[in-house]
Amino acid sequence: MTLSKKDQERYAALAALEEQPTGTSTPGESAHGADAAAIGQQMLLDALGSTQAVARAVGGRPRVGGTAAGAGSSPTIRTRVTPTRKREVDQLRAQLGMKSDSDVVRAALDEYVQRHLQASA
């Protein structure tokens, strides 16, 4: 990414300020709201090269089930467990090589729901 001359001068001034142990703020331009967002978006576009790359970078994690990142959050089910059950989930996660407790819980829930749906069919 190539900085404009104005940005290079601004960064040089900020660097000089930070090198002073008792630096003070220098007045200058600042952007807020939609203007700041547009500047940030342009910086990302310049750095990453395409709007698709920007979307991948800022879209967040993909949704559960493979839906694209940035498509909103996945539905959540929360529950509490006993300390013993938590230790068992930790042990199972390690045995199965899963990354998170959520992976274990999703796999268990999938298996449970499938078994009971088939049994009631």
CNS distance restraints for C-alpha pairs under 8 A (distance, minus, plus):
assign (resid   1 and name CA) (resid  46 and name CA) 5.88 0.50 0.50
assign (resid   1 and name CA) (resid  47 and name CA) 5.27 0.50 0.50
assign (resid   3 and name CA) (resid   7 and name CA) 5.83 0.50 0.50
assign (resid   3 and name CA) (resid   8 and name CA) 6.01 0.50 0.50
assign (resid   4 and name CA) (resid   8 and name CA) 6.16 0.50 0.50
assign (resid   5 and name CA) (resid   9 and name CA) 6.16 0.50 0.50
assign (resid   6 and name CA) (resid  10 and name CA) 6.20 0.50 0.50
assign (resid   7 and name CA) (resid  11 and name CA) 6.05 0.50 0.50
assign (resid   8 and name CA) (resid  12 and name CA) 6.08 0.50 0.50
assign (resid   9 and name CA) (resid  13 and name CA) 6.17 0.50 0.50
assign (resid  10 and name CA) (resid  14 and name CA) 6.21 0.50 0.50
assign (resid  11 and name CA) (resid  15 and name CA) 5.99 0.50 0.50
assign (resid  12 and name CA) (resid  16 and name CA) 6.15 0.50 0.50
assign (resid  13 and name CA) (resid  17 and name CA) 6.16 0.50 0.50
assign (resid  14 and name CA) (resid  18 and name CA) 6.15 0.50 0.50
assign (resid  15 and name CA) (resid  19 and name CA) 6.27 0.50 0.50
assign (resid  16 and name CA) (resid  20 and name CA) 6.83 0.50 0.50
assign (resid  17 and name CA) (resid  23 and name CA) 5.30 0.50 0.50
assign (resid  17 and name CA) (resid  24 and name CA) 7.07 0.50 0.50
assign (resid  17 and name CA) (resid  25 and name CA) 7.94 0.50 0.50
assign (resid  18 and name CA) (resid  23 and name CA) 6.15 0.50 0.50
assign (resid  19 and name CA) (resid  23 and name CA) 7.59 0.50 0.50
assign (resid  31 and name CA) (resid  35 and name CA) 5.70 0.50 0.50
assign (resid  31 and name CA) (resid  36 and name CA) 4.79 0.50 0.50
assign (resid  32 and name CA) (resid  36 and name CA) 4.80 0.50 0.50
assign (resid  32 and name CA) (resid  37 and name CA) 7.69 0.50 0.50
assign (resid  33 and name CA) (resid  37 and name CA) 6.28 0.50 0.50
assign (resid  34 and name CA) (resid  38 and name CA) 6.07 0.50 0.50
assign (resid  35 and name CA) (resid  39 and name CA) 6.31 0.50 0.50
assign (resid  36 and name CA) (resid  40 and name CA) 6.18 0.50 0.50
assign (resid  37 and name CA) (resid  41 and name CA) 6.05 0.50 0.50
assign (resid  38 and name CA) (resid  42 and name CA) 6.14 0.50 0.50
assign (resid  39 and name CA) (resid  43 and name CA) 6.20 0.50 0.50
assign (resid  40 and name CA) (resid  44 and name CA) 6.25 0.50 0.50
assign (resid  41 and name CA) (resid  45 and name CA) 6.13 0.50 0.50
assign (resid  42 and name CA) (resid  46 and name CA) 6.04 0.50 0.50
assign (resid  43 and name CA) (resid  47 and name CA) 6.10 0.50 0.50
assign (resid  44 and name CA) (resid  48 and name CA) 5.81 0.50 0.50
assign (resid  44 and name CA) (resid  49 and name CA) 7.90 0.50 0.50
assign (resid  44 and name CA) (resid  54 and name CA) 6.28 0.50 0.50
assign (resid  45 and name CA) (resid  49 and name CA) 5.32 0.50 0.50
assign (resid  45 and name CA) (resid  50 and name CA) 5.77 0.50 0.50
assign (resid  45 and name CA) (resid  51 and name CA) 6.31 0.50 0.50
assign (resid  45 and name CA) (resid  53 and name CA) 7.95 0.50 0.50
assign (resid  45 and name CA) (resid  54 and name CA) 6.25 0.50 0.50
assign (resid  46 and name CA) (resid  50 and name CA) 7.92 0.50 0.50
assign (resid  48 and name CA) (resid  53 and name CA) 5.93 0.50 0.50
assign (resid  48 and name CA) (resid  54 and name CA) 6.34 0.50 0.50
assign (resid  49 and name CA) (resid  53 and name CA) 6.88 0.50 0.50
assign (resid  49 and name CA) (resid  54 and name CA) 7.94 0.50 0.50
assign (resid  50 and name CA) (resid  54 and name CA) 6.40 0.50 0.50
assign (resid  51 and name CA) (resid  55 and name CA) 6.12 0.50 0.50
assign (resid  52 and name CA) (resid  56 and name CA) 6.25 0.50 0.50
assign (resid  53 and name CA) (resid  57 and name CA) 6.13 0.50 0.50
assign (resid  54 and name CA) (resid  58 and name CA) 6.13 0.50 0.50
assign (resid  54 and name CA) (resid  59 and name CA) 7.99 0.50 0.50
assign (resid  55 and name CA) (resid  59 and name CA) 5.29 0.50 0.50
assign (resid  55 and name CA) (resid  70 and name CA) 7.67 0.50 0.50
assign (resid  56 and name CA) (resid  60 and name CA) 7.45 0.50 0.50
assign (resid  56 and name CA) (resid  69 and name CA) 7.04 0.50 0.50
assign (resid  58 and name CA) (resid  70 and name CA) 7.82 0.50 0.50
assign (resid  59 and name CA) (resid  69 and name CA) 4.99 0.50 0.50
assign (resid  59 and name CA) (resid  70 and name CA) 4.19 0.50 0.50
assign (resid  59 and name CA) (resid  71 and name CA) 7.97 0.50 0.50
assign (resid  60 and name CA) (resid  69 and name CA) 5.47 0.50 0.50
assign (resid  60 and name CA) (resid  70 and name CA) 5.91 0.50 0.50
assign (resid  61 and name CA) (resid  69 and name CA) 5.27 0.50 0.50
assign (resid  61 and name CA) (resid  70 and name CA) 7.48 0.50 0.50
assign (resid  62 and name CA) (resid  66 and name CA) 6.25 0.50 0.50
assign (resid  62 and name CA) (resid  67 and name CA) 5.98 0.50 0.50
assign (resid  62 and name CA) (resid  68 and name CA) 5.12 0.50 0.50
assign (resid  62 and name CA) (resid  69 and name CA) 3.92 0.50 0.50
assign (resid  62 and name CA) (resid  70 and name CA) 7.19 0.50 0.50
assign (resid  62 and name CA) (resid  71 and name CA) 7.97 0.50 0.50
assign (resid  63 and name CA) (resid  67 and name CA) 5.04 0.50 0.50
assign (resid  63 and name CA) (resid  68 and name CA) 6.30 0.50 0.50
assign (resid  63 and name CA) (resid  69 and name CA) 6.06 0.50 0.50
assign (resid  63 and name CA) (resid  71 and name CA) 7.26 0.50 0.50
assign (resid  63 and name CA) (resid  72 and name CA) 7.46 0.50 0.50
assign (resid  63 and name CA) (resid  73 and name CA) 6.45 0.50 0.50
assign (resid  63 and name CA) (resid  74 and name CA) 5.53 0.50 0.50
assign (resid  64 and name CA) (resid  74 and name CA) 6.12 0.50 0.50
assign (resid  67 and name CA) (resid  71 and name CA) 7.05 0.50 0.50
assign (resid  81 and name CA) (resid  85 and name CA) 6.02 0.50 0.50
assign (resid  81 and name CA) (resid  86 and name CA) 6.40 0.50 0.50
assign (resid  82 and name CA) (resid  86 and name CA) 6.30 0.50 0.50
assign (resid  83 and name CA) (resid  87 and name CA) 6.30 0.50 0.50
assign (resid  84 and name CA) (resid  88 and name CA) 6.28 0.50 0.50
assign (resid  85 and name CA) (resid  89 and name CA) 6.14 0.50 0.50
assign (resid  86 and name CA) (resid  90 and name CA) 6.18 0.50 0.50
assign (resid  87 and name CA) (resid  91 and name CA) 6.15 0.50 0.50
assign (resid  88 and name CA) (resid  92 and name CA) 6.08 0.50 0.50
assign (resid  89 and name CA) (resid  93 and name CA) 5.96 0.50 0.50
assign (resid  89 and name CA) (resid 101 and name CA) 6.70 0.50 0.50
assign (resid  89 and name CA) (resid 104 and name CA) 7.04 0.50 0.50
assign (resid  90 and name CA) (resid  94 and name CA) 6.31 0.50 0.50
assign (resid  90 and name CA) (resid 101 and name CA) 6.89 0.50 0.50
assign (resid  91 and name CA) (resid  95 and name CA) 6.22 0.50 0.50
assign (resid  92 and name CA) (resid  96 and name CA) 6.01 0.50 0.50
assign (resid  92 and name CA) (resid 104 and name CA) 7.58 0.50 0.50
assign (resid  93 and name CA) (resid  97 and name CA) 5.90 0.50 0.50
assign (resid  93 and name CA) (resid  98 and name CA) 5.04 0.50 0.50
assign (resid  93 and name CA) (resid  99 and name CA) 7.12 0.50 0.50
assign (resid  93 and name CA) (resid 100 and name CA) 6.89 0.50 0.50
assign (resid  93 and name CA) (resid 101 and name CA) 6.61 0.50 0.50
assign (resid  93 and name CA) (resid 104 and name CA) 6.15 0.50 0.50
assign (resid  94 and name CA) (resid  98 and name CA) 6.43 0.50 0.50
assign (resid  98 and name CA) (resid 103 and name CA) 6.39 0.50 0.50
assign (resid  98 and name CA) (resid 104 and name CA) 6.95 0.50 0.50
assign (resid  99 and name CA) (resid 103 and name CA) 6.78 0.50 0.50
assign (resid 100 and name CA) (resid 104 and name CA) 6.85 0.50 0.50
assign (resid 101 and name CA) (resid 105 and name CA) 6.19 0.50 0.50
assign (resid 102 and name CA) (resid 106 and name CA) 5.96 0.50 0.50
assign (resid 103 and name CA) (resid 107 and name CA) 6.16 0.50 0.50
assign (resid 104 and name CA) (resid 108 and name CA) 6.12 0.50 0.50
assign (resid 105 and name CA) (resid 109 and name CA) 5.97 0.50 0.50
assign (resid 106 and name CA) (resid 110 and name CA) 5.99 0.50 0.50
assign (resid 107 and name CA) (resid 111 and name CA) 6.21 0.50 0.50
assign (resid 108 and name CA) (resid 112 and name CA) 6.08 0.50 0.50
assign (resid 109 and name CA) (resid 113 and name CA) 5.97 0.50 0.50
assign (resid 110 and name CA) (resid 114 and name CA) 6.07 0.50 0.50
assign (resid 111 and name CA) (resid 115 and name CA) 6.10 0.50 0.50
assign (resid 112 and name CA) (resid 116 and name CA) 6.25 0.50 0.50
assign (resid 113 and name CA) (resid 117 and name CA) 5.93 0.50 0.50
assign (resid 114 and name CA) (resid 118 and name CA) 6.06 0.50 0.50
assign (resid 115 and name CA) (resid 119 and name CA) 6.16 0.50 0.50
assign (resid 116 and name CA) (resid 120 and name CA) 6.19 0.50 0.50
assign (resid 117 and name CA) (resid 121 and name CA) 6.26 0.50 0.50
